[in-house]
Every structure is written in structure tokens, then in C-alpha cells.
Amino acid sequence: MKAIVQDVYGSADTLELRDVDTPVPGDDDVLIRVQAAGVEQGVWHLMSGLPYLTRAFFGLRAPKTPIRGREVAGRVEAAGRNVDGFRPGDEVFGTAEGSFAEFVCAKPDKIALKPVKAGFEQAAVVPISGTTALQGLRDSGRLRPGQDVLVIGAGGGVGSFAVQLAKALGARVTGVCSTAKVELVRSIGADHVIDYRRDDFADGARQFDLILDTAGNRPLSVLRRALKPRGTLVIVGGEGGNRWTGGFERSLRAALLSLFVSQKLTGLMARERQADLRFLAQLIDAGSVTPVIDKSYPLGEAPEAIRYMHAGSARGKVVVTV
């Protein structure tokens, strides 16, 4: 099969389209014929090996899994004898290591039946970005109907899901984004949109019950000014920072500071759960959430897809088709 492979950590130049052996599913695996694969920040971290903390989990000198990609949508080709709930021909979406390929093996608890009203490309960009937004709002943020929510990075991959999910969960939503993404954020349901290049959301004029920060570089002192005295800040991801820990030290400082203030300040480590995929599929089929895709690239152009995503100008998500 064709796959995007890398032998060493580095830039997108380390990625190559190669012929490799098709994976053989074990008794507890589902073999998926890939139709599309989402491109998210985790792909860049695993490709570059940055921050260095990443390598402690995914390979010290080189990636343990040489094929890139994690979000996936496709059709079940085969299922192991211990697998229940999936059979050949089923259209599924979820996460699997090595999805930038024609076939990939997934664990049954990491996938679910694809939303009926979403194509493969739309479904492929949901699993990580969508569940991250959902867990940040519902689980870590304890969002309740009627609350005021601020989504920073509202025009990006996680942010575009967060705006729609917060609205679906009954919140009043303000999105923060760049000038180029203002109309997008407004179109996906934000009640108010702040262009951070023109206005300061932390000027004290308004405070929020919940802030979901997906942008990863603002000081905690700035974020706290926009947060109500007993509000909640959820920091998503670890962008920025140094080469060793990236932006994760900001989440650690937030958790420590939270012990001494009335505000709840926390970082999010999202988990991949089938129940969340099913919940998101229901919202998509109900029309409450629509995956936003900026650009689509063929498998052979996956390196360029990663470059474009990491540059930060993508409106919503980027997808690779197979």
C-alpha cells in the first residue's frame, strides 16, 4: 500500500510517500480502508519530535510508528475475531496511528460509525479536534446552559468545533480570531466575534464563565482578567513555549495557581473515547455541528498539508484524501 512515512524526526521534508506492507489486523483490531485523514497539531508534534517531552512517549530517537496521521474515516475492510460491533463495509471514523495510508489498523474502542450526513472528508476531521473541544467544554469546563463562553482561536481546528458545541450545549459564545476568520466564526454561530488584532478581549469590559484557550500563548494574568471571579479557564494543547516542554508548562502553572485563587484554571489532556465520537456523530446528523474544512490535499501532498496547518492560517481543518 501507499503511505506517508518518516525515518527520523524533523520538518515535513522528512516525510516520503512509499510502498509499504499492508497492516495485518490482530484478533482485537479493525482494518480500515482509509478514505480521508484529518490533519491536526498532534501530527506536527509527532513528525518534528517537538517539544522533546513528546519523544518520551513516542520514541526517543525516531517515531515508534513511522507512518504519520491519526484522525481517520473510511470503510471496514476486516475485523478481528474478538471484535464486536463492526463488520466489513461499515463506514467508520475515529483515531488510528498511521492514517496517512491506504489502510490502517484501529482499536474498536477508538472508532464509531460515521455520521450519516457527513462525507468521509468531513468525518475525518472530527475525531481529535471535535473530542478535544467537547471534553474541554463539557468535562473540564463543566459548561452549563446560559453561561457566557469565550473561545480563543475560534477559527481553527478545535476552535471551530468549540464554538458550535458551546452553542449546542446552550451557551452564549464569543469567539476570538484573526481578521481573516471573523466571518467564518460568525457563520458557525458565535454570538459575538472579537478580532484580536483590533480589540482586547481582556480589557475588563466583559468577563466570562468559561474560557477555552486553543491559541496557546497568552499569559495567565491576561486570561484571568477576562474570567469571572469563579469562572473556569481550560487551556487546550501545548503550543508555543520552549523546545523541551512546549507550552505545557503554562498548564502546569495554571493548575498550581488554581490552588490559591477562586477561579478554576486547568489544562486539558483529551482522551479518545468511542462515546464522544457517537455523541458528536449525533450532533452532526442533527445539524447542530458542521465540520469546517479549509483545504483538501491528496495523500502524496500530505507534507504540504501539514505545513499549511501548522502555519496557523487554516480556516477550520485541513484534510488528506486517499
DADAMO-V79594 format. One record per helix or strand. SS is the DSSP state (~ for helix, > for strand). FROM is the first residue (numbers start at 1). TO is the last residue. Records with the same first field share a line. If there is no record, write none. Layout:
SS: FROM-TO ; FROM-TO
This chain:
>: 2-5 ; 16-19 ; 29-39 ; 67-67 ; 71-79 ; 91-95 ; 101-101 ; 103-107 ; 111-113 ; 148-152 ; 172-177 ; 192-195 ; 208-213 ; 227-236 ; 242-242 ; 246-246 ; 264-268 ; 293-298 ; 317-321
~: 12-14 ; 41-48 ; 52-58 ; 108-110 ; 120-124 ; 127-140 ; 157-168 ; 179-187 ; 220-225 ; 248-257 ; 274-286 ; 299-311
